[in-house]
Every structure is written in C-alpha cells, then in structure tokens.
Amino acid sequence: MKAIQITKFGGPEVLELVELADPTPGENEELIDVSCIGINYADTHQTENSYLSKQELPLIPGLEVVGKTQTGRRVLASVSTGGYAQKALAHKAMCVDIPESVSDAQAVAMLVQGTTAWHILKTMAHVQPGETVVVQAAAGGVGSLAIQLAKIWGAKVIAVTSTAEKNELAKSLGADEVVDANASDLAAAMMAANGGKKVDIVLEMVGGKTFDASLEVLAPFGRLITYGMASRTAPTPIHPGALMGGTKTVAGFWLAHCFGKKELLGDVLIELFALISSGALKPVIGATYGLSEAKAAHQAMLARATTGKVTLDPAR
C-alpha cells in the first residue's frame, strides 16, 4: 500500500510517500480499505512531536479515515496504525457505520472536528439559549461547525476570522457578527461586536495574544474553552485572583479523553450524522489533496490558508 511516513520529526518537509506492506488485523481489529482521509491541525503537531501525547518513529500520521471493512461495512474510524495510508487498522469499537445520506467527506469531518465542536459547546461550556459565543478561527474545521451548532442551540455567535473570504463564509454559516482576527485591539473589537458588552463563552485554539484577549472579554460567569494552540505561542500566565475577581472559568479540552466511551464519541457521532441528514448541519468541505500532496496540505494548514475540512484522497 501507499502511505505517508515520517522517520524524523519536523515540518511538512518530513512527510514522505512510501510503499509499505498492508497491515495485518489483530484480534478485535478491522482492516479498512480507505476512501477518504481526514487532516486535522493536530496532525501538524504529530509531525513536530509537539502533540499532547509523545509520538514514536517511524510514524504514519493521521487520526481518522472513512472506508470499507473486509465485510463491506462503510465506516468512519479512528485508526491505530495511522490514517495517511490506503489501508488502515481500527479497533472494532472505534468503527461507526455511516448513513447513506452522509458523504465520505462529511463523515470524516465529524470524528475529530464535529465531536470537538459538540463537546466544547455542550460538555465544557454548557451553552444555553440566548448566550453569546465567540468562535476563534471560525472558518476552520471546528469553528465552521461550532458556528452552526451554537446557532442550532439558540446562541448568538460572533465569529473571528482572518480574511474577507473567511468572513463571508462565517456569515453564510449563520454568524451574527464577524470580527477581524488581525484587529489592533482584538478585545475591543469583540466587545464592539457584542454591543459593547462582554461575552459568555469563547472557543479558543490560537493561543498567545488571542487567548489573552479572549479572557479579557469574558463576562462574569463566562467560560473560555481552550482546545489548541495553533500559533505555537503560549498565552500570558493566569493568576487565580484574576479568575476569582472576574468570576471566570478557563477549561481545556482534548478529544482523546472521549475515545473508548460510547456516550462521549459514538452517541455524539450518531447525533451529528442525524443533523447532517436533516440538513440542519452542513459541514464545510475545503480542499482535497492527493495522498502524495500531504506536504502541500500541511503547508496550507499552517499558513491558515484552508477553510472547513481538509481531506486526502488515497487514490491520488
């Protein structure tokens, strides 16, 4: 099979297309003929070995695939041998059947980004109707879904984007207001978008000054949910007194803690598939690269030049 493998850690340049033997399934594993591969921002951390869990070489990056099992089931799966390949292994418990009404690309957008958007809003932020939600990186895979889910659940949404194109995308997804991520005073811009008032919830994955501004605009009882650090820059350390004085909550989320828990992953995926089937949730499918173009895909993601879900086609 063809696969992307890395033998040293680094940037996109370490991603190499190689020929490898097909993996052999063990007990309780499924061998999947892959038809669609999902790319996540976390994959760029995998290749750098800057992810929350340490990586080991040689490594086939990637967390998610859609494909068919040897018995013909069309499944979405979190994989155990690496997703950037034409064949992959997944534990049987990590395979979820996909409804006919959901495309491969729509399905693969749900495993990491869809469930992350669901959990940061519901499980972590406990979003309520009428609350104001700020979505940083709003045109990305998680952000584009978080806008829609927050609107479905009755919130006002302020999207933060970095280009005019992403601005229009956020509006088309239902964002009530859009803020320029490059504003000289991001906190003031976010408050202005909320009529001069502070906000209830911020979903944040950029880090650095964006995190700092997000914490600044939280209203009393506000919740900031951090689920990434795309800028690779740490925010200003937070003193507990600043949280008490503002009655603010800062919480982190890592999807890995949902794996293996049916109620936290499988059940959420079923709910998301139903929303797609009904037309209520419309995943934004961005660029599709060939497997051989994985380097270019990572370069585009790191340059913030992508929108929605980015995928790899294992046949190319």
Secondary structure by P-SEA (a helix, b strand, c coil): cbbbbbccccccccbbbbbbccccccccbbbbcccbbbbcaaaaaaaacccccccccccccccbbbbbccccccccccccccccccccccccccbbbbcccccaaaaaacccaaaaaaaaacccccccccbbbbbcccccaaaaaaaaaaaaabbbbbbbbccaaaaaaaaaaccccccccccccaaaaaaaaacccccccccccccaaaaaaaaaaccccbbbbbcccccccccccccaaaaaaacbbbbbbbcccccccccccaaaaaaaaaaaaaccccccccccccccaaaaaaaaaaacccccbbbbcccc
